[in-house]
Amino acid sequence: MSAPTLLTAGITGLGMSFPEKRLTNADLEKMVETEDAWIVERTGIRERRIVARGVPASHHGALAAQAALAHAGLTAADVDLILVPTVTPDMMFPSTACVIQDLIGAKRAWGYDISAACSGFVFALQAARAQVQTGAVKTALVVGTEVMSSIVDWTDRNTCILFGDGAGAVVVQAVDPALGGIVDAVHYIDGSGGKHLHMKAGGSLNPASEETVRAGMHYIYQEGKEVYRFAVRGMADVALEIVQRNHLTPADIQLLVPHQANIRIMEAAQRRLGLPDEKVAVTIDRFGNTTSASIPSALKVAYDEGRVKKGDHVVLVSFGAGFTWGAALLRWCID
Ligand SMILES: CC(C)(COP(=O)(O)OP(=O)(O)OC[C@H]1O[C@@H](n2cnc3c(N)ncnc32)[C@H](O)[C@@H]1OP(=O)(O)O)[C@@H](O)C(=O)NCCC(=O)NCCS
């Protein structure tokens, strides 16, 4: 029996949605002991978007999903699969994929959430790719959406300066292999890194109680220096790995879309690939770290700016809590 032929999956639509409200570094100076100059120099962030109180992750996720569908010339009725990478789901259950399915009216779709923190989008893209490659689904939506402001301790200057809210979405469908599509993907996890970046309570280990709330255990816990050290190495290594194993050189790459964690971490990946600034997508200055929303929204911004064209090689690269890290190589296949 011969092996089944796989289809080629590609991104055929892009969308994003961000809250209107900007939280600038000047605003943060009034909340914690910090300075605009420190934040810009150490992270590259100037402002981030924050939802109004009570707006859940599904809200901007659904808007980004609808925008991506419209861009692909599709409607919700065409969607077979909805994958939602997020660390700030509306609720522990049902999944935010279910909430978004209902909000956009994707009656035929099934789907689920993916927990891989800042690598969520890259991991979910691979899950969507595999479903499309086998022909199990025709149209998949990958919706990275976060309300990081709901898990940030606004009195902790080490973390509150970093994160922002928003959503980015892509449509994944079978494409003509001659045009390109998602060419390759690499993924890693190392659970021994979990101690450096996590949320202590709210799961089965430490169910929510008065005590956990009082102790601030529902906020992001991060050992910034440790995370920084692993992220610099992880992101740069995996970016180089995917380029090398596809026998490409830096000259063949037209766009690098790193997870927007910290400009210095992103620059390390850029340097390792030997890419000039104009080949790197940077939105961290305006949006901060939006976890699973950062790569699809940075890709969308670069696309809108005309920085990615049919036939271009695009590298997506991520690092996040877990630890999780990975990369995808795309050959851009839409106008
Ligand atoms: C958080 C991070 C920006 C801190 O930058 P850093 O250069 O490592 O800074 P340090 O932690 O060494 O802190 C240096 C000093 O600045 C202080 N500091 C921390 N936050 C500050 C702030 N917002 N404003 C001013 N000073 C601050 C620290 O308290 C420390 O002071 P000390 O030396 O008196 O103790 C950086 O470690 C980082 O980006 N880590 C990775 C985070 C990340 O990307 N997480 C998501 C993973 S996907």
The ligand as an SDF file (V2000), in Angstrom:
LIG
                    3D

 48 50  0  0  0  0  0  0  0  0999 V2000
   11.7180   41.6040   32.4810 C   0  0  0  0  0  0  0  0  0  0  0  0
   12.9640   42.1690   31.8160 C   0  0  0  0  0  0  0  0  0  0  0  0
   12.5560   43.2450   30.8050 C   0  0  0  0  0  0  0  0  0  0  0  0
   13.8650   42.7920   32.8540 C   0  0  0  0  0  0  0  0  0  0  0  0
   14.9870   43.3280   32.2000 O   0  0  0  0  0  0  0  0  0  0  0  0
   16.4480   43.0560   32.7850 P   0  0  0  0  0  0  0  0  0  0  0  0
   17.3750   43.7820   31.8940 O   0  0  0  0  0  0  0  0  0  0  0  0
   16.5950   41.5620   32.9000 O   0  0  0  0  0  0  0  0  0  0  0  0
   16.3620   43.7580   34.1390 O   0  0  0  0  0  0  0  0  0  0  0  0
   16.6850   43.1210   35.5600 P   0  0  0  0  0  0  0  0  0  0  0  0
   15.6620   42.0760   35.8820 O   0  0  0  0  0  0  0  0  0  0  0  0
   18.1360   42.7510   35.5390 O   0  0  0  0  0  0  0  0  0  0  0  0
   16.4820   44.3420   36.4890 O   0  0  0  0  0  0  0  0  0  0  0  0
   17.4150   45.3990   36.5460 C   0  0  0  0  0  0  0  0  0  0  0  0
   16.9380   46.3670   37.5620 C   0  0  0  0  0  0  0  0  0  0  0  0
   15.8090   47.0690   37.0490 O   0  0  0  0  0  0  0  0  0  0  0  0
   14.7370   46.9980   37.9720 C   0  0  0  0  0  0  0  0  0  0  0  0
   13.4700   47.0000   37.2790 N   0  0  0  0  0  0  0  0  0  0  0  0
   12.6790   45.9420   36.9710 C   0  0  0  0  0  0  0  0  0  0  0  0
   11.5890   46.3720   36.3320 N   0  0  0  0  0  0  0  0  0  0  0  0
   11.6930   47.7070   36.2370 C   0  0  0  0  0  0  0  0  0  0  0  0
   10.8760   48.6880   35.6790 C   0  0  0  0  0  0  0  0  0  0  0  0
    9.6950   48.3880   35.0810 N   0  0  0  0  0  0  0  0  0  0  0  0
   11.2950   49.9660   35.7360 N   0  0  0  0  0  0  0  0  0  0  0  0
   12.4650   50.2900   36.3050 C   0  0  0  0  0  0  0  0  0  0  0  0
   13.2740   49.3950   36.8650 N   0  0  0  0  0  0  0  0  0  0  0  0
   12.9000   48.1010   36.8340 C   0  0  0  0  0  0  0  0  0  0  0  0
   14.9670   45.7180   38.7350 C   0  0  0  0  0  0  0  0  0  0  0  0
   14.2980   45.7730   39.9790 O   0  0  0  0  0  0  0  0  0  0  0  0
   16.4660   45.7170   38.8710 C   0  0  0  0  0  0  0  0  0  0  0  0
   16.8370   46.5500   39.9200 O   0  0  0  0  0  0  0  0  0  0  0  0
   17.9420   46.0630   40.9670 P   0  0  0  0  0  0  0  0  0  0  0  0
   19.1770   45.8380   40.1430 O   0  0  0  0  0  0  0  0  0  0  0  0
   18.0010   47.2200   41.9070 O   0  0  0  0  0  0  0  0  0  0  0  0
   17.3810   44.8230   41.5510 O   0  0  0  0  0  0  0  0  0  0  0  0
   13.7520   41.0600   31.0760 C   0  0  0  0  0  0  0  0  0  0  0  0
   14.3540   40.2090   32.0020 O   0  0  0  0  0  0  0  0  0  0  0  0
   12.9240   40.2550   30.1370 C   0  0  0  0  0  0  0  0  0  0  0  0
   12.4470   40.7590   29.1270 O   0  0  0  0  0  0  0  0  0  0  0  0
   12.7670   38.9400   30.4000 N   0  0  0  0  0  0  0  0  0  0  0  0
   12.0180   38.0790   29.5220 C   0  0  0  0  0  0  0  0  0  0  0  0
   10.5650   38.3770   29.6520 C   0  0  0  0  0  0  0  0  0  0  0  0
    9.7530   37.7370   28.5910 C   0  0  0  0  0  0  0  0  0  0  0  0
   10.0000   37.9140   27.4300 O   0  0  0  0  0  0  0  0  0  0  0  0
    8.7120   37.0110   29.0010 N   0  0  0  0  0  0  0  0  0  0  0  0
    7.8170   36.4040   28.1340 C   0  0  0  0  0  0  0  0  0  0  0  0
    8.4490   35.1820   27.5700 C   0  0  0  0  0  0  0  0  0  0  0  0
    7.7420   34.8460   26.0700 S   0  0  0  0  0  0  0  0  0  0  0  0
  1  2  1  0
  2  3  1  0
  2  4  1  0
  2 36  1  0
  4  5  1  0
  5  6  1  0
  6  7  2  0
  6  8  1  0
  6  9  1  0
  9 10  1  0
 10 11  2  0
 10 12  1  0
 10 13  1  0
 13 14  1  0
 14 15  1  0
 15 16  1  0
 15 30  1  0
 16 17  1  0
 17 18  1  0
 17 28  1  0
 18 19  1  0
 18 27  1  0
 19 20  2  0
 20 21  1  0
 21 22  1  0
 21 27  2  0
 22 23  1  0
 22 24  2  0
 24 25  1  0
 25 26  2  0
 26 27  1  0
 28 29  1  0
 28 30  1  0
 30 31  1  0
 31 32  1  0
 32 33  2  0
 32 34  1  0
 32 35  1  0
 36 37  1  0
 36 38  1  0
 38 39  2  0
 38 40  1  0
 40 41  1  0
 41 42  1  0
 42 43  1  0
 43 44  2  0
 43 45  1  0
 45 46  1  0
 46 47  1  0
 47 48  1  0
M  END
$$$$
